[in-house]
Amino acid sequence: MIQPTTAARLSRRLAAAQSEARLPSIVGGLIRGGELIWSDAHGTIDGRANGHEVDEHTQYRIGSITKTLVAVVVMRLRDEGALDLADPFERHVPGTPIGHVTIAQLLSHCSGLKAETDGPWWERTPGDQWRALAEQLDLRHPPGQRFHYSNVGYAALGELIARLRGSSWSRAVSEELLEPLGMDRTTKRPVAPHAHGLAVHPFADVVLAEPEHDAGAMAPAGQLWSTLRDLARWAGFLAGHTQGLLSPDTLAEMRVPMVIDDIPGVAWTAAHGLGVQVWNIDGQRFVGHGGSMPGFLATVRVDVESGDGVVLFTNSTTGLPRDLASGLLAEVAQAEPTPIQPWHVTQLPTGTLDLVGPWYWGPAPFDVRAGDDDLLRLAPREGTSRASRFRPVGRDRWIGLDGYFAGEPLVVIRRSDGSVSHLDLASFRFTRTPYAPDADVPGGVDPAGWH
């Protein structure tokens, strides 16, 4: 837990947001190390002064945060070998006009598929089944050309899950994620106690009830309801505490920015990975998703480096302050920074110690370091160009994990006596001295040497 003084400041910030933005209610929480370390709630389920007060067990509609759970089930199917992200949709769900669009494009919102249904407004009216929706699928842009958020795309992914799992998307999400994570207050339809979806009049302190219904085939785009307690567990999942339900490599893959949400004339701060939103705010990387349905707004956001996360709910169609999530995270990070982990001695894989130290790519100096995670880290002496981490995949063989050399092989070349001659990295030679004459440098080294 956090210090009482920090909790008081966070609670005051949350209370100010509820009052100043005229929200019927607001619930917020912070996670650290995968655990809920602070939570608070203000307001009532219907916005009335004498109404039932909300708390961390009150259900709210989470809107498009639903998509992150759908995406994880799709990635689990990929890891099981049931599909490939490069597969065309037609391979698994035949007979639609978007059969050539790939699963990866649907996950990352670059399929070009239309944003919404033809009508009526799907978020406020009962939904059709898949067959009726499939007939109106069409593209607004060529696949892979640009970011174009598509709720309809996640309806398609829900049908994909149903075909491959032999049950509904919601049952797959429940059995594979919600039940193992203990998220027993996350449901497809509201279960009391739950907040009422409301619209607040822009010029008067009155509200209008928003409708609630089953969105049918569109449900995978935003149907689920959840609580602060449950969504905090999901924030922990996105921070890396997956409890074995998804491999760390797959989660890292999902969090890579695939498509930038580019607004002309504005420096980009938002992108989309494989089912999650990615934000680049003042050099800090965050992942998560926002949620919006008539009567509700929600946010889950996690700092990739620290693992700190924030969860927010309100039962208002509009009004949740844009900077509230980042403000709460910044507040706790400043008042109570994440603990510094002590350094300790580690056991390196055999042969690793021969690789650390200075290396040169031509005349450019690089350093190779090893840590307690069995990874090598290659970085230029100055700047960050072509820095990368490498994971061992065999004797004297490593594979790049990020940066320019992601996926590229690093091979250790040894002399007949077993000593290291040089490193072969994606055909580039790294030598212990600039253009070492005794190493196998492509093109050779001028016999006149340095002069």
RODO-2510 file (C-alpha; in nm, 4 decimals, decimal comma):
residues 451
     n   res          X          Y          Z
     1     m     0,0000     0,0000     0,0000
     2     i     0,1011     0,3658    -0,0257
     3     q     0,1519     0,6300     0,2412
     4     p    -0,1618     0,8031     0,3791
     5     t    -0,0412     1,1438     0,2600
     6     t    -0,0032     1,0145    -0,0963
     7     a    -0,3430     0,8437    -0,0819
     8     a    -0,5003     1,1695     0,0364
     9     r    -0,3547     1,3635    -0,2570
    10     l    -0,4730     1,1005    -0,5040
    11     s    -0,8215     1,0975    -0,3505
    12     r    -0,8427     1,4749    -0,3665
    13     r    -0,7457     1,4684    -0,7357
    14     l    -1,0136     1,2052    -0,8028
    15     a    -1,2765     1,3973    -0,6062
    16     a    -1,1919     1,7182    -0,7934
    17     a    -1,2369     1,5396    -1,1263
    18     q    -1,5811     1,4116    -1,0218
    19     s    -1,6933     1,7537    -0,9021
    20     e    -1,5425     1,9775    -1,1689
    21     a    -1,6341     1,7516    -1,4624
    22     r    -1,9862     1,6965    -1,3195
    23     l    -1,9636     1,3174    -1,3265
    24     p    -2,2376     1,1112    -1,1549
    25     s    -1,9615     0,8930    -1,0096
    26     i    -1,5980     0,8072    -1,0523
    27     v    -1,3889     0,5133    -0,9343
    28     g    -1,0108     0,4974    -0,9644
    29     g    -0,7254     0,2729    -0,8635
    30     l    -0,3503     0,2256    -0,9029
    31     i    -0,1546    -0,0978    -0,9316
    32     r     0,2097    -0,1736    -0,8599
    33     g     0,3739    -0,5126    -0,8862
    34     g     0,0457    -0,6475    -1,0217
    35     e    -0,1418    -0,5552    -0,7015
    36     l    -0,3953    -0,2823    -0,6258
    37     i    -0,2159    -0,0318    -0,3996
    38     w    -0,4769     0,2460    -0,3873
    39     s    -0,8407     0,2895    -0,4761
    40     d    -1,1144     0,5421    -0,4099
    41     a    -1,4656     0,6226    -0,5266
    42     h    -1,6875     0,9299    -0,5338
    43     g    -2,0527     0,9713    -0,6283
    44     t    -2,3515     0,7430    -0,6636
    45     i    -2,4789     0,4903    -0,9163
    46     d    -2,7454     0,7333    -1,0427
    47     g    -2,5818     1,0690    -0,9649
    48     r    -2,8316     1,1583    -0,6902
    49     a    -2,7052     1,2889    -0,3593
    50     n    -2,8999     1,0221    -0,1700
    51     g    -2,8249     0,7435    -0,4168
    52     h    -2,6297     0,4212    -0,3587
    53     e    -2,2628     0,5132    -0,3273
    54     v    -2,0196     0,3446    -0,5661
    55     d    -1,7120     0,1506    -0,4582
    56     e    -1,4471    -0,0843    -0,5977
    57     h    -1,7073    -0,3622    -0,6342
    58     t    -1,9541    -0,1575    -0,8416
    59     q    -1,9840    -0,2697    -1,2028
    60     y    -1,9312    -0,0289    -1,4910
    61     r    -1,9389    -0,0921    -1,8634
    62     i    -1,5789    -0,1058    -1,9915
    63     g    -1,6515    -0,0514    -2,3618
    64     s    -1,3561    -0,1081    -2,5910
    65     i    -1,1347    -0,2430    -2,3137
    66     t    -1,3283    -0,5588    -2,4080
    67     k    -1,1132    -0,5663    -2,7219
    68     t    -0,7965    -0,6324    -2,5214
    69     l    -0,9412    -0,9557    -2,3819
    70     v    -1,0625    -1,0615    -2,7274
    71     a    -0,7136    -0,9933    -2,8643
    72     v    -0,5455    -1,2063    -2,5967
    73     v    -0,7669    -1,5036    -2,6862
    74     v    -0,6704    -1,4575    -3,0527
    75     m    -0,3014    -1,4519    -2,9549
    76     r    -0,3491    -1,7665    -2,7466
    77     l    -0,4968    -1,9339    -3,0559
    78     r    -0,1910    -1,8233    -3,2511
    79     d     0,0437    -1,9632    -2,9876
    80     e    -0,1454    -2,2938    -2,9990
    81     g    -0,0930    -2,3133    -3,3759
    82     a    -0,4619    -2,2747    -3,4617
    83     l    -0,3904    -1,9693    -3,6779
    84     d    -0,1168    -1,7407    -3,8059
    85     l    -0,1429    -1,3633    -3,7781
    86     a    -0,0653    -1,3432    -4,1505
    87     d    -0,3623    -1,5680    -4,2328
    88     p    -0,6331    -1,4070    -4,4422
    89     f    -0,9647    -1,3876    -4,2581
    90     e    -1,1178    -1,6053    -4,5309
    91     r    -0,9104    -1,9040    -4,4190
    92     h    -1,1033    -1,9286    -4,0946
    93     v    -1,4288    -1,7405    -4,1645
    94     p    -1,5127    -1,7914    -4,5333
    95     g    -1,7709    -1,6089    -4,7374
    96     t    -1,7225    -1,2430    -4,6412
    97     p    -1,6223    -0,9411    -4,8545
    98     i    -1,3119    -0,8878    -4,6370
    99     g    -1,1622    -1,2342    -4,6778
   100     h    -0,8224    -1,1035    -4,7937
   101     v    -0,7701    -0,8920    -4,4794
   102     t    -0,5248    -1,0525    -4,2352
   103     i    -0,5829    -1,1272    -3,8692
   104     a    -0,2931    -0,9001    -3,7711
   105     q    -0,4528    -0,6127    -3,9631
   106     l    -0,7817    -0,6642    -3,7797
   107     l    -0,6052    -0,6715    -3,4414
   108     s    -0,4085    -0,3517    -3,5083
   109     h    -0,6851    -0,1524    -3,6845
   110     c    -0,5064    -0,1233    -4,0178
   111     s    -0,7382    -0,3556    -4,2120
   112     g    -0,9113    -0,0594    -4,3763
   113     l    -1,2439    -0,2004    -4,2586
   114     k    -1,5240     0,0480    -4,1894
   115     a    -1,5335     0,1921    -3,8381
   116     e    -1,8997     0,1248    -3,7615
   117     t    -2,2037    -0,0649    -3,8852
   118     d    -2,4282     0,0825    -4,1521
   119     g    -2,6801     0,1682    -3,8836
   120     p    -2,8655     0,2248    -3,6713
   121     w    -2,6247     0,3402    -3,3973
   122     w    -2,5059    -0,0008    -3,2738
   123     e    -2,4038     0,1210    -2,9281
   124     r    -2,7628     0,2249    -2,8508
   125     t    -2,9677    -0,0457    -3,0237
   126     p    -2,9929    -0,4255    -2,9971
   127     g    -2,7502    -0,5975    -3,2319
   128     d    -2,7903    -0,8403    -3,5208
   129     q    -2,6250    -1,1788    -3,5460
   130     w    -2,3062    -1,2394    -3,7461
   131     r    -2,4776    -1,3380    -4,0722
   132     a    -2,6563    -1,0022    -4,0978
   133     l    -2,3424    -0,8084    -4,0053
   134     a    -2,1221    -1,0007    -4,2504
   135     e    -2,3368    -0,8852    -4,5433
   136     q    -2,2475    -0,5197    -4,4796
   137     l    -1,8721    -0,5560    -4,4343
   138     d    -1,6691    -0,3346    -4,6644
   139     l    -1,3424    -0,1432    -4,6695
   140     r    -1,2858     0,2301    -4,6378
   141     h    -0,9113     0,2056    -4,7159
   142     p    -0,6739    -0,0480    -4,8740
   143     p    -0,5593    -0,3046    -4,6138
   144     g    -0,2331    -0,2126    -4,4421
   145     q    -0,2283     0,1436    -4,5713
   146     r    -0,3166     0,3373    -4,2566
   147     f    -0,4603     0,3286    -3,9060
   148     h    -0,8398     0,3305    -3,9106
   149     y    -1,0099     0,2259    -3,5865
   150     s    -1,2721    -0,0370    -3,6563
   151     n    -1,5295    -0,1630    -3,4093
   152     v    -1,6578    -0,3891    -3,6844
   153     g    -1,3113    -0,5477    -3,7084
   154     y    -1,3438    -0,6787    -3,3543
   155     a    -1,6868    -0,8180    -3,4310
   156     a    -1,5060    -1,0173    -3,7013
   157     l    -1,2442    -1,1335    -3,4504
   158     g    -1,5211    -1,2435    -3,2149
   159     e    -1,6616    -1,4617    -3,4913
   160     l    -1,3126    -1,5946    -3,5605
   161     i    -1,2838    -1,7059    -3,1968
   162     a    -1,6275    -1,8678    -3,2109
   163     r    -1,5346    -2,0689    -3,5214
   164     l    -1,2019    -2,1900    -3,3804
   165     r    -1,3148    -2,2510    -3,0232
   166     g    -1,6537    -2,3972    -3,1084
   167     s    -1,8231    -2,1672    -2,8577
   168     s    -1,9011    -1,7980    -2,8206
   169     w    -1,6263    -1,5376    -2,7900
   170     s    -1,7581    -1,4431    -2,4447
   171     r    -1,7392    -1,8014    -2,3197
   172     a    -1,3821    -1,8283    -2,4472
   173     v    -1,2878    -1,5033    -2,2700
   174     s    -1,4548    -1,6207    -1,9509
   175     e    -1,3041    -1,9699    -1,9422
   176     e    -0,9554    -1,8766    -2,0620
   177     l    -0,9022    -1,5430    -1,8865
   178     l    -1,1673    -1,4237    -1,6423
   179     e    -1,2026    -1,7422    -1,4389
   180     p    -0,8278    -1,8151    -1,4032
   181     l    -0,7604    -1,4518    -1,3064
   182     g    -1,0409    -1,4442    -1,0505
   183     m    -1,2295    -1,1717    -1,2402
   184     d    -1,5675    -1,3041    -1,1298
   185     r    -1,7390    -0,9631    -1,1433
   186     t    -1,6649    -0,9177    -1,5150
   187     t    -1,9746    -1,0145    -1,7144
   188     k    -2,1421    -0,9673    -2,0493
   189     r    -2,4470    -0,7945    -1,9005
   190     p    -2,4742    -0,5894    -1,5792
   191     v    -2,5037    -0,7640    -1,2447
   192     a    -2,5975    -0,5579    -0,9377
   193     p    -2,4558    -0,3552    -0,7821
   194     h    -2,3848    -0,1642    -1,1011
   195     a    -2,3761     0,1986    -1,2064
   196     h    -2,6488     0,3411    -1,4286
   197     g    -2,5389     0,4696    -1,7670
   198     l    -2,6129     0,8407    -1,7810
   199     a    -2,5711     1,1435    -2,0043
   200     v    -2,5182     1,4704    -1,8167
   201     h    -2,6824     1,7804    -1,9661
   202     p    -2,4137     2,0267    -2,0794
   203     f    -2,5930     2,3317    -1,9321
   204     a    -2,7948     2,1952    -1,6414
   205     d    -2,7399     1,9597    -1,3503
   206     v    -2,9754     1,6931    -1,4796
   207     v    -2,9139     1,3529    -1,6375
   208     l    -3,0662     1,1297    -1,9033
   209     a    -3,0602     0,7496    -1,8790
   210     e    -2,8679     0,5783    -2,1597
   211     p    -2,9926     0,2432    -2,2987
   212     e    -2,8289    -0,0933    -2,2262
   213     h    -2,8658    -0,3982    -2,4480
   214     d    -2,6926    -0,6971    -2,6033
   215     a    -2,4952    -0,5757    -2,9043
   216     g    -2,5159    -0,9153    -3,0745
   217     a    -2,2366    -0,9712    -3,3245
   218     m    -2,0865    -0,6336    -3,2306
   219     a    -2,0496    -0,7332    -2,8641
   220     p    -1,6746    -0,8189    -2,8899
   221     a    -1,6139    -0,4496    -2,9642
   222     g    -1,7424    -0,3274    -2,6272
   223     q    -1,9936    -0,5426    -2,4414
   224     l    -1,8280    -0,6308    -2,1092
   225     w    -1,8947    -0,4893    -1,7618
   226     s    -1,6367    -0,4965    -1,4847
   227     t    -1,5317    -0,3555    -1,1481
   228     l    -1,2278    -0,1720    -1,0240
   229     r    -1,1030    -0,4839    -0,8456
   230     d    -1,1375    -0,6985    -1,1576
   231     l    -0,9931    -0,4481    -1,4025
   232     a    -0,6978    -0,3913    -1,1692
   233     r    -0,6187    -0,7603    -1,2171
   234     w    -0,6353    -0,7066    -1,5924
   235     a    -0,4040    -0,4048    -1,5643
   236     g    -0,1629    -0,6346    -1,3814
   237     f    -0,1925    -0,8816    -1,6688
   238     l    -0,1021    -0,6120    -1,9220
   239     a     0,1887    -0,5107    -1,6977
   240     g     0,3316    -0,8622    -1,7280
   241     h     0,1686    -1,0623    -1,4480
   242     t    -0,0042    -1,3045    -1,6859
   243     q    -0,0051    -1,6029    -1,4461
   244     g     0,1031    -1,8328    -1,7278
   245     l    -0,2019    -1,7558    -1,9428
   246     l     0,0132    -1,5816    -2,2062
   247     s     0,3868    -1,6041    -2,2642
   248     p     0,5984    -1,2948    -2,1883
   249     d     0,7179    -1,2926    -2,5500
   250     t     0,3612    -1,2845    -2,6813
   251     l     0,2628    -1,0031    -2,4460
   252     a     0,5703    -0,8087    -2,5584
   253     e     0,4678    -0,8712    -2,9196
   254     m     0,1222    -0,7295    -2,8533
   255     r     0,2705    -0,4133    -2,7016
   256     v     0,4879    -0,3257    -3,0029
   257     p     0,3440    -0,0207    -3,1891
   258     m     0,2197    -0,1541    -3,5225
   259     v     0,0355     0,1460    -3,6636
   260     i     0,0655     0,5116    -3,5614
   261     d    -0,2502     0,7134    -3,5029
   262     d    -0,1232     0,9948    -3,7207
   263     i    -0,2905     1,3354    -3,7079
   264     p    -0,1436     1,5812    -3,9614
   265     g     0,0369     1,8711    -3,7974
   266     v     0,0472     1,7030    -3,4552
   267     a     0,3399     1,5084    -3,3094
   268     w     0,2237     1,1516    -3,2628
   269     t     0,1671     1,0220    -2,9108
   270     a    -0,0638     0,7268    -2,9791
   271     a    -0,0343     0,4052    -3,1739
   272     h    -0,1892     0,0610    -3,1773
   273     g    -0,0307    -0,2758    -3,1197
   274     l    -0,1939    -0,6176    -3,1518
   275     g    -0,5096    -0,5427    -2,9574
   276     v    -0,3748    -0,2740    -2,7225
   277     q    -0,3304     0,0981    -2,7464
   278     v     0,0228     0,2330    -2,7051
   279     w     0,1056     0,5848    -2,5878
   280     n     0,4372     0,7691    -2,6040
   281     i     0,4074     1,0501    -2,3493
   282     d     0,7182     1,2578    -2,2769
   283     g     0,9378     0,9637    -2,3623
   284     q     0,7469     0,7150    -2,1442
   285     r     0,5747     0,4159    -2,3051
   286     f     0,2275     0,3173    -2,1842
   287     v    -0,0063     0,0389    -2,2968
   288     g    -0,3721    -0,0328    -2,2299
   289     h    -0,7004     0,0809    -2,3775
   290     g    -0,9803     0,3294    -2,3350
   291     g    -1,3458     0,2371    -2,3251
   292     s    -1,6505     0,4387    -2,4277
   293     m    -2,0149     0,3377    -2,4481
   294     p    -2,3273     0,5503    -2,4036
   295     g    -2,3353     0,6289    -2,0332
   296     f    -1,9849     0,5058    -1,9524
   297     l    -1,6157     0,5867    -1,9900
   298     a    -1,3264     0,3697    -1,8713
   299     t    -0,9477     0,3589    -1,8904
   300     v    -0,6768     0,1057    -1,8171
   301     r    -0,3187     0,2244    -1,8677
   302     v     0,0150     0,0711    -1,7648
   303     d     0,3655     0,2181    -1,7609
   304     v     0,5677    -0,0418    -1,9525
   305     e     0,8946     0,0284    -1,7699
   306     s     0,7772     0,0588    -1,4085
   307     g     0,4738    -0,1691    -1,4270
   308     d     0,2598     0,0900    -1,2477
   309     g    -0,0939     0,1043    -1,3810
   310     v    -0,4150     0,3046    -1,3457
   311     v    -0,7817     0,2089    -1,3804
   312     l    -1,0681     0,4586    -1,4065
   313     f    -1,4468     0,4347    -1,4468
   314     t    -1,7290     0,6857    -1,4706
   315     n    -2,0968     0,6454    -1,5558
   316     s    -2,1178     0,9452    -1,7870
   317     t    -2,1223     0,9524    -2,1671
   318     t    -1,8672     1,2359    -2,1685
   319     g    -1,6484     1,4290    -1,9289
   320     l    -1,3676     1,2062    -1,7968
   321     p    -1,0631     1,4406    -1,7913
   322     r    -0,8073     1,3367    -2,0526
   323     d    -0,5092     1,3954    -1,8261
   324     l    -0,6501     1,2237    -1,5163
   325     a    -0,4972     0,8806    -1,5802
   326     s    -0,1505     1,0171    -1,6534
   327     g    -0,1827     1,2611    -1,3648
   328     l    -0,2556     0,9888    -1,1106
   329     l     0,0365     0,7815    -1,2358
   330     a     0,2698     1,0807    -1,2237
   331     e     0,1519     1,1661    -0,8726
   332     v     0,2349     0,8266    -0,7277
   333     a     0,5605     0,7980    -0,9252
   334     q     0,6817     1,1296    -0,7836
   335     a     0,5653     1,0740    -0,4257
   336     e     0,6565     0,7078    -0,4042
   337     p     0,8936     0,5930    -0,6814
   338     t     0,9114     0,2239    -0,7550
   339     p     1,1616     0,0546    -0,5216
   340     i     1,5200     0,0288    -0,6464
   341     q     1,6106    -0,3358    -0,6913
   342     p     1,9415    -0,4314    -0,5270
   343     w     2,2282    -0,5476    -0,7439
   344     h     2,3449    -0,9020    -0,6859
   345     v     2,5892    -1,1510    -0,8301
   346     t     2,4480    -1,3818    -1,0970
   347     q     2,5480    -1,6980    -1,2799
   348     l     2,6068    -1,6299    -1,6488
   349     p     2,5516    -1,8933    -1,9189
   350     t     2,8739    -2,0676    -2,0206
   351     g     3,0809    -1,8649    -2,2668
   352     t     2,8992    -1,5362    -2,1999
   353     l     3,1826    -1,3693    -2,0119
   354     d     3,4014    -1,3957    -2,3258
   355     l     3,1568    -1,1703    -2,5090
   356     v     3,1228    -0,8705    -2,2794
   357     g     3,3262    -0,5545    -2,3109
   358     p     3,4164    -0,3181    -2,5961
   359     w     3,3527    -0,4086    -2,9611
   360     y     3,3851    -0,2117    -3,2825
   361     w     3,1690    -0,2036    -3,5915
   362     g     3,4331    -0,0630    -3,8230
   363     p     3,5585     0,2392    -3,6286
   364     a     3,2339     0,2833    -3,4262
   365     p     3,2646     0,1794    -3,0581
   366     f     2,9995    -0,0432    -2,9000
   367     d     2,9719    -0,2123    -2,5607
   368     v     2,8292    -0,5555    -2,4845
   369     r     2,7012    -0,6189    -2,1324
   370     a     2,5392    -0,9177    -1,9609
   371     g     2,2804    -0,9102    -1,6818
   372     d     2,0903    -1,1464    -1,4554
   373     d     1,8256    -1,2189    -1,7194
   374     d     2,0576    -1,4245    -1,9469
   375     l     2,0421    -1,1517    -2,2121
   376     l     2,3233    -0,9677    -2,3876
   377     r     2,2859    -0,5952    -2,4395
   378     l     2,4593    -0,4302    -2,7327
   379     a     2,4698    -0,0505    -2,7344
   380     p     2,6781     0,2172    -2,9061
   381     r     2,9131     0,4120    -2,6808
   382     e     2,7124     0,7253    -2,7635
   383     g     2,3442     0,7545    -2,8480
   384     t     2,0977     0,4680    -2,8941
   385     s     2,1304     0,3832    -3,2644
   386     r     2,1174     0,0049    -3,3248
   387     a     2,1050    -0,0841    -2,9566
   388     s     1,9462    -0,4230    -2,8981
   389     r     1,9058    -0,7083    -2,6519
   390     f     1,9884    -1,0657    -2,7499
   391     r     1,8512    -1,3952    -2,6190
   392     p     2,0552    -1,7192    -2,6403
   393     v     1,9144    -1,9772    -2,8817
   394     g     2,2040    -2,2259    -2,8908
   395     r     2,5761    -2,2579    -2,8368
   396     d     2,7336    -1,9281    -2,9469
   397     r     2,4083    -1,8247    -3,1148
   398     w     2,1812    -1,5408    -3,0066
   399     i     1,8741    -1,3698    -3,1519
   400     g     1,7928    -0,9975    -3,1432
   401     l     1,4863    -0,8938    -2,9450
   402     d     1,4415    -0,5269    -3,0314
   403     g     1,5684    -0,2291    -3,2252
   404     y     1,7385    -0,2592    -3,5635
   405     f     1,8526    -0,6145    -3,4921
   406     a     1,5177    -0,7559    -3,3748
   407     g     1,4940    -1,1128    -3,5065
   408     e     1,8451    -1,1003    -3,6516
   409     p     2,1070    -1,3654    -3,5634
   410     l     2,4216    -1,2955    -3,3667
   411     v     2,6846    -1,5691    -3,4104
   412     v     3,0030    -1,5889    -3,2033
   413     i     3,3005    -1,6847    -3,4219
   414     r     3,5786    -1,8553    -3,2284
   415     r     3,9385    -1,9379    -3,3172
   416     s     4,0727    -2,2928    -3,3149
   417     d     4,1807    -2,2471    -2,9520
   418     g     3,8272    -2,1501    -2,8475
   419     s     3,8918    -1,7784    -2,7999
   420     v     3,6508    -1,5302    -2,9558
   421     s     3,7628    -1,3879    -3,2890
   422     h     3,4667    -1,1668    -3,3736
   423     l     3,0887    -1,1389    -3,3736
   424     d     2,8849    -1,1906    -3,6889
   425     l     2,5635    -0,9894    -3,6480
   426     a     2,3315    -1,0020    -3,9489
   427     s     2,6455    -1,0087    -4,1734
   428     f     2,8105    -0,7170    -3,9901
   429     r     3,1437    -0,7935    -3,8213
   430     f     3,2120    -0,6658    -3,4707
   431     t     3,5808    -0,6850    -3,3770
   432     r     3,7719    -0,6187    -3,0554
   433     t     3,9655    -0,3308    -3,2134
   434     p     3,8632    -0,1038    -3,5022
   435     y     3,8849    -0,3151    -3,8200
   436     a     4,0981    -0,5769    -3,6450
   437     p     4,3353    -0,7154    -3,9116
   438     d     4,3185    -1,0707    -3,7761
   439     a     3,9371    -1,0875    -3,7988
   440     d     3,7302    -1,1916    -4,0983
   441     v     3,6283    -0,8418    -4,2080
   442     p     3,4291    -0,8459    -4,5353
   443     g     3,6240    -0,6638    -4,8042
   444     g     3,9463    -0,7163    -4,6092
   445     v     4,1545    -0,4669    -4,4138
   446     d     4,3961    -0,2445    -4,6030
   447     p     4,7428    -0,4013    -4,5449
   448     a     4,8868    -0,0514    -4,4943
   449     g     4,6776    -0,0310    -4,1778
   450     w     4,5904     0,2895    -4,0006
   451     h     4,8064     0,5804    -4,1130
***
